[in-house]
Amino acid sequence: MGKYNNISEDQLRAFAKEHLYYEISMLYYDYDQLKVTSNRDFLFSALLESLIIHTTVLLDFFYKPQMKADDAKAIHYMKDIAAWKKVLPNLDPYFRKFYTRRSKEVVHLSYRRLDVSQEEKSWQGDKTTQNLKETINIFLHNADPGRLDPILNEFKY
């Protein structure tokens, strides 16, 4: 973890309180707002892009290996990493396509967008959010409570 290899429990709690809480809150907020917004306006597009970005951030937090010294990862919140890896749900195959679509249809201006049919434009917000909601819940039930701020308990079920 480079200069962050000695990150303290206080620092982890502070990070979770501000940044992890924000990412989860935004994911849920965007999802709720998308359900009540017309899909023919700019607000819908902005909410969808936000949902895609926050989904990516959380997927990376839970599933991607640490690539840089300052990458925050779910394993940093676990006392028993092997036990965490056993309870972490497998990444749904849908998300492999999600990453490709996110890259080609949202965060890069690519000609691939010409090939997307009207039927393929749906982002399956229900599937995306429910899948992540389950992973978030499992994370919160398995993380070391000393490393998480209690504010995150509001996301437990």
Secondary structure, 3 states (H helix, E strand, C coil): CHHHCCCCHHHHHHHHHHHHHHHHHHHHHHHHHHHCCCCCCHHHHHHHHHHHHHHHHHHHHHHCCCCCCCCCCHHHHCCCHHHHHHHCCCCCCHHHHHHHHHHHHHHCCCHHHHHCCHHHHCCCHHHHHHHHHHHHHHHHHHCCHHHCCHHHHHHCC
